[in-house]
């Protein structure tokens, strides 16, 4: 897994989701002090083609970029094409978090989504445009905010739950929580209780993709991931 330097949630959530079914090795993008958010995200995309070689000769079954934000600077086709190019170059199946999410939603036959975003509004707009361009119908956007500003790393589970509940979403909505740095596993139970919602997160979809690649077939993506994180079925 390739992840941003200060991401606090991707590793613990993927470790929990993968369980004993796969080992995970991690490298991080270089620290970019003094850069704006946009500059930092662009630098991650620029660094990616060399970062995929950071594991040297370590045998890998799959490789993921567990970082959604930089990919929203691209279009979904460019994102997908670069993932294919890196797969061909390394010989290891590769997906960004956004590409993994796209494939997970195709697997779950999702067409309409409510986008839940902790990003700054300009980046949320790019995320909404990304998913619309990918063919999804974004029926609503829930912009969530941490106490001290927009930050996927700073949003607490209680803040996330309260702001999603305030949006009064349909009981059968499909919610996509974007952002691998946002703690999402603790909110899945409370937000799916008493309704028929499907809750998908960047980390859940990334783990689903990585595990599916590792075992050689698609894992069933269950409806209630807080109870059965990856469904059954290998």
Backbone bond lengths (Angstrom), bond angles and torsions (degrees), N, CA, C in turn:
res aa  C-N    CA-C-N  psi(-1)  N-CA   C-N-CA  omega(-1)  CA-C   N-CA-C  phi
1 X - - - 1.454 - - 1.531 109.22 -
2 X 1.316 114.75 136.47 1.459 121.60 174.44 1.521 106.60 -109.85
3 X 1.336 116.55 128.58 1.457 119.69 -171.38 1.528 109.93 -141.41
4 X 1.340 115.23 158.42 1.470 119.76 178.60 1.531 110.41 -69.51
5 X 1.338 116.69 151.83 1.467 120.18 -172.01 1.528 115.04 -55.75
6 X 1.321 118.32 -40.81 1.468 120.33 -172.54 1.526 113.08 -103.67
7 X 1.316 117.23 11.28 1.474 120.56 -179.00 1.532 109.19 -65.22
8 X 1.349 117.47 117.50 1.466 119.12 -175.30 1.525 114.10 -93.98
9 X 1.330 118.44 -8.31 1.461 119.81 -168.17 1.531 115.15 -116.57
10 X 1.318 118.22 -25.53 1.467 119.66 -173.84 1.530 111.47 -59.86
11 X 1.328 116.91 -48.96 1.468 118.52 -177.17 1.523 112.79 -65.06
12 X 1.342 118.92 -51.03 1.472 117.45 -178.94 1.532 113.02 -62.96
13 X 1.335 117.16 -36.37 1.459 117.60 -178.64 1.532 111.26 -73.40
14 X 1.330 118.00 -42.37 1.462 118.64 177.74 1.525 111.80 -67.17
15 X 1.323 117.19 -35.08 1.466 119.74 176.23 1.515 110.07 -60.48
16 X 1.311 116.63 -43.15 1.459 120.92 179.85 1.534 110.86 -68.64
17 X 1.304 117.19 -40.91 1.459 120.64 -177.92 1.526 112.30 -69.99
18 X 1.330 116.76 -38.95 1.461 119.73 -179.22 1.520 111.77 -75.98
19 X 1.318 116.96 -29.95 1.453 120.89 179.87 1.515 111.52 58.68
20 X 1.317 115.67 -137.96 1.463 120.44 -178.57 1.514 112.21 -90.61
21 X 1.350 116.39 5.28 1.462 118.90 -174.54 1.518 113.57 -83.12
22 X 1.324 117.19 -12.27 1.467 119.27 178.80 1.525 108.90 -159.03
23 X 1.311 116.47 144.72 1.461 121.75 172.01 1.520 108.49 -89.16
24 X 1.325 115.67 149.81 1.465 119.43 -177.76 1.533 109.93 -125.63
25 X 1.311 115.89 134.68 1.460 122.47 176.38 1.532 107.24 -120.50
26 X 1.322 115.89 143.10 1.466 120.52 -168.82 1.519 111.10 -129.71
27 X 1.341 114.61 138.93 1.460 121.06 166.07 1.530 107.47 -131.26
28 X 1.324 116.25 159.60 1.463 119.52 -173.99 1.533 110.61 -121.82
29 X 1.328 115.45 148.18 1.454 120.09 173.07 1.532 109.49 -62.94
30 X 1.317 116.74 152.23 1.471 119.58 179.38 1.534 111.59 -62.38
31 X 1.308 116.08 147.06 1.466 121.95 174.75 1.526 108.42 -69.75
32 X 1.333 116.15 136.56 1.467 121.31 -178.13 1.529 109.69 -123.03
33 X 1.333 117.54 75.49 1.469 118.63 -177.62 1.521 112.67 -65.55
34 X 1.316 115.60 141.21 1.464 120.70 175.06 1.506 114.98 85.67
35 X 1.309 118.25 -5.17 1.458 119.88 -179.11 1.528 110.32 -88.17
36 X 1.321 115.05 150.91 1.458 119.72 172.39 1.525 108.87 -70.48
37 X 1.325 115.88 167.19 1.461 118.96 179.19 1.525 110.97 -59.23
38 X 1.320 117.01 -45.94 1.462 119.84 -178.67 1.531 110.98 -61.91
39 X 1.323 116.88 -41.92 1.462 120.12 179.07 1.530 110.85 -64.26
40 X 1.327 115.61 -40.14 1.466 119.55 -179.66 1.533 110.68 -65.57
41 X 1.311 116.53 -42.32 1.469 119.38 179.89 1.520 110.86 -65.30
42 X 1.327 115.96 -41.40 1.467 119.00 176.82 1.530 110.86 -61.49
43 X 1.327 116.21 -37.33 1.470 119.18 -179.07 1.526 111.18 -66.60
44 X 1.330 116.90 -32.29 1.469 119.03 177.52 1.532 110.34 -65.69
45 X 1.335 116.16 -44.06 1.466 118.08 178.05 1.529 111.33 -63.12
46 X 1.330 116.00 -37.73 1.469 120.00 -179.98 1.535 111.27 -67.70
47 X 1.330 115.76 -34.85 1.468 120.03 -176.73 1.523 112.78 -80.30
48 X 1.309 116.90 -20.06 1.461 120.21 -171.86 1.528 114.21 -54.81
49 X 1.345 119.70 -46.94 1.469 118.25 -177.12 1.527 114.11 -58.17
50 X 1.320 118.16 -27.83 1.475 119.27 176.19 1.525 111.57 -89.39
51 X 1.337 116.76 -28.68 1.468 119.76 -178.31 1.531 112.17 -65.61
52 X 1.311 117.69 -26.89 1.468 118.52 -178.35 1.528 111.63 -66.34
53 X 1.339 116.63 -12.58 1.460 119.39 177.79 1.525 112.08 -98.62
54 X 1.312 117.54 7.72 1.468 121.06 -176.66 1.526 112.99 -68.08
55 X 1.320 116.35 -16.93 1.471 118.72 -177.76 1.531 111.83 -92.23
56 X 1.314 116.96 0.79 1.459 122.77 176.34 1.533 110.23 51.69
57 X 1.338 116.84 -122.96 1.470 120.10 -174.32 1.526 112.67 -94.31
58 X 1.313 117.91 10.76 1.468 120.45 179.42 1.529 109.64 -61.43
59 X 1.318 118.87 123.21 1.471 119.77 178.97 1.529 110.59 -65.43
60 X 1.318 116.29 127.93 1.461 121.31 -178.39 1.527 109.69 -129.15
61 X 1.324 115.35 142.49 1.464 120.45 175.86 1.519 111.46 -93.06
62 X 1.326 116.64 -23.61 1.463 121.98 -179.57 1.519 107.99 -163.82
63 X 1.312 116.05 159.72 1.463 121.11 179.65 1.528 108.51 -140.05
64 X 1.338 117.06 136.06 1.464 121.09 -179.22 1.523 110.25 -130.09
65 X 1.322 114.25 147.84 1.460 121.72 169.32 1.531 105.30 -100.17
66 X 1.319 116.63 99.09 1.466 120.85 -176.01 1.529 109.63 -85.04
67 X 1.309 113.82 67.46 1.463 120.55 -175.88 1.536 106.80 -159.21
68 X 1.321 116.00 105.86 1.467 120.34 -173.67 1.520 113.25 -83.19
69 X 1.319 116.37 -39.31 1.467 120.55 -169.57 1.532 113.88 -52.34
70 X 1.351 119.51 -47.59 1.473 118.01 -176.95 1.518 112.89 -61.90
71 X 1.320 115.97 -28.46 1.455 118.57 -175.50 1.515 112.22 -73.75
72 X 1.329 116.27 -20.64 1.460 118.89 176.89 1.524 111.68 -73.25
73 X 1.329 117.60 -11.37 1.459 120.27 171.84 1.523 110.43 -76.08
74 X 1.330 116.68 -15.93 1.453 122.52 178.49 1.522 109.12 -102.25
75 X 1.276 116.84 172.41 1.453 121.08 168.53 1.518 109.26 -89.76
76 X 1.331 118.21 162.18 1.466 119.88 -178.97 1.516 113.39 -63.18
77 X 1.337 117.74 -31.67 1.467 118.84 179.12 1.531 110.52 -70.15
78 X 1.335 116.50 -41.75 1.462 119.55 178.20 1.525 110.64 -64.24
79 X 1.328 115.36 -39.68 1.467 120.21 177.39 1.527 110.01 -59.63
80 X 1.317 116.20 -49.97 1.474 120.84 -178.81 1.525 111.49 -63.16
81 X 1.335 116.26 -42.41 1.462 119.24 -177.08 1.532 111.09 -66.15
82 X 1.332 116.83 -39.31 1.462 118.01 179.25 1.526 111.03 -67.16
83 X 1.338 116.49 -36.97 1.464 118.76 176.57 1.533 110.21 -60.55
84 X 1.319 116.35 -41.45 1.468 120.11 178.95 1.530 111.01 -65.49
85 X 1.338 116.26 -39.73 1.468 119.93 178.86 1.527 111.25 -64.10
86 X 1.325 117.27 -40.88 1.463 120.10 -179.16 1.526 110.93 -71.65
87 X 1.306 116.29 -32.13 1.468 119.58 174.35 1.530 109.94 -63.15
88 X 1.326 115.25 -45.06 1.470 119.32 -179.16 1.529 111.32 -66.84
89 X 1.329 116.18 -37.37 1.461 119.88 -176.51 1.522 112.38 -71.48
90 X 1.323 116.87 -36.22 1.470 120.57 -175.11 1.529 112.96 -98.15
91 X 1.319 116.33 -21.41 1.457 118.67 -174.35 1.514 113.25 78.41
92 X 1.331 116.26 9.06 1.471 121.89 179.97 1.525 107.94 -119.90
93 X 1.334 118.55 128.24 1.464 119.25 177.34 1.529 110.79 -53.64
94 X 1.337 115.92 127.61 1.461 120.89 -176.42 1.518 109.92 -127.49
95 X 1.335 116.12 139.54 1.470 120.47 173.24 1.522 109.18 -145.98
96 X 1.309 115.43 141.70 1.462 120.04 166.70 1.531 107.91 -75.09
97 X 1.341 116.61 167.54 1.462 119.59 177.08 1.523 110.89 -61.94
98 X 1.324 116.43 -35.48 1.463 119.14 179.82 1.529 111.50 -70.65
99 X 1.312 117.30 -39.89 1.472 119.19 177.95 1.526 109.95 -67.18
100 X 1.330 116.83 -40.61 1.469 119.95 177.31 1.530 110.18 -61.92
101 X 1.331 116.91 -39.90 1.464 120.77 178.63 1.517 110.76 -65.88
102 X 1.306 116.01 -40.68 1.467 120.34 178.50 1.529 110.67 -60.11
103 X 1.340 116.52 -44.75 1.462 119.36 -179.55 1.525 111.07 -69.76
104 X 1.322 117.26 -34.27 1.470 120.07 177.85 1.523 110.59 -65.14
105 X 1.319 117.08 -40.02 1.456 119.56 179.89 1.530 110.81 -70.09
106 X 1.318 117.12 -34.79 1.467 119.34 174.41 1.524 110.06 -63.78
107 X 1.339 115.65 -42.12 1.468 120.65 178.95 1.529 110.72 -61.71
108 X 1.315 117.14 -39.98 1.463 121.83 -179.18 1.534 112.23 -84.57
109 X 1.334 116.28 0.74 1.474 122.63 179.47 1.528 111.30 56.26
110 X 1.302 114.40 46.03 1.468 121.29 179.02 1.525 109.02 -88.77
111 X 1.324 116.67 135.28 1.468 120.43 177.12 1.533 111.76 -122.23
112 X 1.322 118.07 -34.01 1.459 122.15 -179.31 1.519 109.14 -113.75
113 X 1.316 116.84 134.96 1.467 119.41 179.60 1.525 111.05 -135.42
114 X 1.317 114.03 151.79 1.458 121.44 164.51 1.525 105.75 -101.78
115 X 1.300 116.94 121.38 1.470 121.27 -177.87 1.519 109.45 -89.90
116 X 1.325 116.42 121.56 1.455 122.21 177.49 1.527 107.47 -107.03
117 X 1.312 116.02 115.00 1.464 120.15 -170.84 1.520 112.50 -126.77
118 X 1.333 117.51 131.01 1.462 121.29 174.31 1.526 112.70 -95.41
119 X 1.315 116.94 3.64 1.460 121.15 -173.97 1.527 111.75 -76.60
120 X 1.307 114.58 167.64 1.450 120.15 170.89 1.535 108.52 -60.89
121 X 1.334 117.40 148.97 1.473 119.46 -173.87 1.530 114.67 -52.20
122 X 1.322 118.78 -39.11 1.467 119.22 -179.19 1.521 111.35 -64.62
123 X 1.328 116.06 -35.53 1.459 118.79 179.40 1.527 110.91 -77.77
124 X 1.323 116.91 -31.79 1.463 119.86 173.75 1.527 109.93 -62.12
125 X 1.330 116.81 -40.13 1.475 119.61 177.57 1.531 111.07 -61.93
126 X 1.330 116.51 -39.82 1.464 119.19 177.32 1.528 110.95 -65.83
127 X 1.323 116.28 -38.66 1.467 119.75 178.87 1.526 110.34 -64.38
128 X 1.319 116.26 -43.48 1.474 119.52 178.27 1.532 110.12 -60.98
129 X 1.324 116.83 -44.06 1.458 119.94 179.95 1.521 111.15 -64.57
130 X 1.333 116.62 -37.52 1.467 121.30 179.38 1.527 110.04 -58.46
131 X 1.336 116.16 -49.12 1.465 118.63 -175.15 1.514 111.71 -72.60
132 X 1.325 117.18 -32.65 1.466 119.06 175.12 1.527 110.43 -65.49
133 X 1.321 116.60 -42.82 1.462 120.16 178.30 1.524 111.35 -63.41
134 X 1.335 116.14 -31.22 1.467 120.69 178.79 1.522 112.00 -75.19
135 X 1.324 117.08 -4.61 1.457 120.32 175.32 1.514 114.96 104.06
136 X 1.319 116.69 3.23 1.465 120.40 179.02 1.528 109.97 -85.04
137 X 1.298 116.19 148.46 1.452 121.74 173.16 1.529 108.02 -95.72
138 X 1.311 115.84 105.46 1.476 120.00 -179.38 1.527 107.14 -85.91
139 X 1.310 116.26 102.45 1.467 121.12 -173.56 1.517 112.47 -79.31
140 X 1.325 116.87 -23.89 1.466 120.59 -177.57 1.526 108.65 -163.41
141 X 1.293 115.97 150.08 1.466 121.68 174.85 1.521 108.13 -119.53
142 X 1.320 115.62 127.21 1.456 121.12 174.70 1.522 107.61 -106.64
143 X 1.309 115.69 109.09 1.465 121.34 -179.59 1.532 107.85 -89.57
144 X 1.316 116.80 113.12 1.461 119.82 -179.81 1.529 109.39 -102.59
145 X 1.311 113.85 153.66 1.462 119.84 -173.21 1.517 110.18 -139.52
146 X 1.296 117.17 135.07 1.461 121.20 173.82 1.530 109.64 -75.79
147 X 1.302 115.52 168.21 1.462 120.95 -177.32 1.524 111.86 -54.49
148 X 1.323 116.48 -39.78 1.466 119.99 -173.93 1.533 113.60 -107.81
149 X 1.327 116.85 17.01 1.463 118.18 176.60 1.521 111.75 136.55
150 X 1.326 114.77 -176.23 1.454 120.38 -178.59 1.531 109.41 -82.25
151 X 1.312 115.70 118.70 1.460 120.09 179.50 1.518 109.25 -166.40
152 X 1.320 116.20 121.68 1.464 118.94 177.35 1.513 111.46 -64.53
153 X 1.337 116.95 -28.37 1.458 120.13 -178.52 1.533 111.85 -75.29
154 X 1.311 117.23 -25.48 1.462 120.65 -171.31 1.527 114.00 -98.79
155 X 1.325 117.61 -17.29 1.465 119.72 -179.58 1.522 109.41 -65.15
156 X 1.318 116.39 126.44 1.465 120.00 179.02 1.535 109.27 -88.10
157 X 1.322 117.71 157.57 1.469 119.11 176.57 1.523 112.79 -56.24
158 X 1.311 118.39 -38.96 1.471 119.38 -179.84 1.525 110.84 -66.85
159 X 1.329 117.95 -38.52 1.467 120.48 176.07 1.527 110.84 -64.54
160 X 1.313 115.96 -40.34 1.461 119.92 -179.48 1.532 110.54 -65.41
161 X 1.315 116.55 -45.72 1.472 120.32 -179.71 1.532 110.38 -61.83
162 X 1.314 117.12 -48.01 1.464 119.30 -175.11 1.523 111.42 -64.81
163 X 1.339 118.09 -38.46 1.464 119.86 -177.31 1.535 111.68 -74.90
164 X 1.322 117.39 -32.40 1.470 119.43 175.03 1.521 109.79 -70.72
165 X 1.315 117.42 -40.87 1.466 119.42 178.56 1.525 111.24 -63.48
166 X 1.307 117.55 -36.49 1.464 120.50 178.82 1.529 112.38 -63.94
167 X 1.314 116.55 -25.04 1.468 120.17 -179.42 1.525 112.59 -72.61
168 X 1.349 117.78 -13.49 1.467 122.74 177.16 1.535 111.13 50.33
169 X 1.311 115.64 59.14 1.464 121.95 -176.20 1.524 110.94 -77.29
170 X 1.332 117.36 155.68 1.466 120.19 176.85 1.530 111.54 -57.36
171 X 1.321 115.05 149.76 1.469 120.35 -176.20 1.523 112.78 -70.20
172 X 1.348 117.14 -15.33 1.464 119.83 179.99 1.533 111.78 -114.67
173 X 1.300 117.46 20.52 1.463 121.01 -177.66 1.530 111.42 -71.77
174 X 1.320 115.02 154.23 1.468 121.79 169.88 1.524 106.92 -101.35
175 X 1.310 116.87 118.42 1.468 121.54 -178.07 1.523 109.11 -103.23
176 X 1.312 116.73 128.44 1.461 121.68 173.21 1.520 108.50 -110.09
177 X 1.327 115.88 112.97 1.455 122.09 176.97 1.524 107.24 -91.48
178 X 1.319 117.03 107.39 1.456 119.84 -178.64 1.531 110.23 -90.16
179 X 1.343 114.32 144.09 1.464 119.20 178.82 1.511 111.90 117.17
180 X 1.342 115.89 105.18 1.467 119.02 179.56 1.515 112.29 -71.69
181 X 1.332 117.17 -16.65 1.457 120.24 -179.21 1.506 114.07 -86.60
182 X 1.329 117.11 -5.58 1.465 121.17 -178.67 1.527 109.38 -92.43
183 X 1.313 116.31 130.56 1.470 120.03 178.10 1.523 109.25 -70.10
184 X 1.336 116.24 113.79 1.458 119.70 -174.62 1.525 114.08 -117.82
185 X 1.316 118.03 -25.60 1.465 117.98 -177.40 1.530 112.56 -58.16
186 X 1.339 119.98 -37.99 1.474 118.38 -179.15 1.525 114.11 -67.16
187 X 1.338 118.63 -16.50 1.465 119.55 -175.60 1.526 112.28 -95.48
188 X 1.312 118.02 -12.66 1.461 119.83 -172.79 1.526 111.86 -64.89
189 X 1.327 117.00 -42.18 1.460 119.95 179.12 1.520 112.22 -62.67
190 X 1.332 118.59 -56.47 1.462 120.00 -179.07 1.519 114.18 -58.95
191 X 1.333 117.95 -37.56 1.463 119.53 -175.35 1.536 113.63 -83.94
192 X 1.326 117.43 -9.04 1.466 119.22 177.62 1.522 111.61 -108.42
193 X 1.312 117.28 -2.82 1.465 119.98 -178.88 1.521 111.09 -70.32
194 X 1.338 116.17 128.88 1.455 120.76 174.72 1.502 114.86 75.20
195 X 1.310 119.02 18.43 1.469 120.95 177.57 1.530 109.55 -146.98
196 X 1.317 116.17 178.22 1.470 121.64 -178.52 1.520 111.37 -109.74
197 X 1.293 117.57 25.33 1.461 120.24 -178.42 1.534 111.55 -68.91
198 X 1.308 114.48 150.64 1.456 121.64 169.31 1.523 106.77 -106.62
199 X 1.306 116.18 125.06 1.461 121.09 -177.57 1.523 109.41 -111.49
200 X 1.305 115.50 117.90 1.459 121.70 177.92 1.524 108.73 -118.62
201 X 1.305 116.13 141.11 1.464 120.24 178.29 1.524 109.07 -127.81
202 X 1.315 115.78 161.28 1.469 119.26 177.64 1.519 110.65 -58.61
203 X 1.325 117.29 -42.60 1.466 119.52 -178.20 1.527 111.75 -70.41
204 X 1.315 117.13 -39.51 1.459 120.08 178.48 1.525 110.51 -62.03
205 X 1.321 117.01 -45.75 1.461 120.54 -179.49 1.522 111.76 -67.59
206 X 1.324 116.62 -37.73 1.464 120.04 178.33 1.523 110.86 -65.15
207 X 1.324 117.10 -43.14 1.467 120.42 177.64 1.523 110.67 -64.99
208 X 1.326 116.18 -40.46 1.480 119.62 177.82 1.521 110.36 -58.92
209 X 1.323 116.45 -46.19 1.468 119.79 -178.31 1.534 110.70 -64.72
210 X 1.332 116.33 -46.91 1.471 119.99 -177.16 1.525 110.83 -63.12
211 X 1.311 117.15 -42.61 1.462 119.49 -179.79 1.520 111.45 -68.53
212 X 1.320 116.81 -38.45 1.466 120.03 177.90 1.524 110.79 -61.85
213 X 1.340 116.16 -40.93 1.460 119.64 177.70 1.516 111.10 -66.59
214 X 1.318 115.96 -38.17 1.468 120.33 -176.11 1.524 111.72 -66.36
215 X 1.328 116.62 -41.11 1.470 118.88 -176.97 1.519 112.40 -92.31
216 X 1.350 116.69 -8.83 1.449 119.35 174.05 1.504 115.60 88.73
217 X 1.314 118.65 8.79 1.467 121.48 174.54 1.519 108.64 -157.43
218 X 1.333 115.82 158.41 1.456 119.38 -175.36 1.522 111.28 -71.26
219 X 1.315 113.97 128.44 1.455 120.89 174.53 1.522 107.79 -76.27
220 X 1.327 116.59 144.19 1.461 119.34 176.52 1.523 109.49 -67.71
221 X 1.316 115.27 129.51 1.460 120.15 179.29 1.521 107.03 -96.51
222 X 1.325 116.80 100.89 1.454 121.29 -173.81 1.510 113.04 -70.09
223 X 1.323 116.81 161.59 1.446 121.79 -178.14 1.514 113.07 -72.47
224 X 1.325 117.08 -32.61 1.454 119.80 -175.22 1.528 108.97 -116.43
225 X 1.323 116.63 77.88 1.453 119.50 -171.70 1.516 114.35 -65.37
226 X 1.340 118.55 -19.13 1.457 117.30 179.01 1.519 110.83 -72.59
227 X 1.335 117.17 -19.05 1.457 119.68 178.04 1.529 111.65 -96.32
228 X 1.332 114.89 -39.34 1.467 119.49 179.80 1.517 105.93 -133.82
229 X 1.314 115.92 88.88 1.444 120.71 -165.68 1.518 114.30 -50.97
230 X 1.314 117.86 -41.34 1.451 118.33 -176.88 1.525 110.76 -121.97
231 X 1.335 117.01 21.74 1.438 117.23 -177.76 1.509 109.84 66.64
232 X 1.240 121.88 -158.87 1.419 125.56 -177.19 1.457 114.47 -104.76
233 X 0.751 127.25 -58.85 1.324 137.16 -145.60 1.449 133.83 -87.54
234 X 1.047 117.16 82.53 1.420 120.79 -179.08 1.493 111.35 -74.27
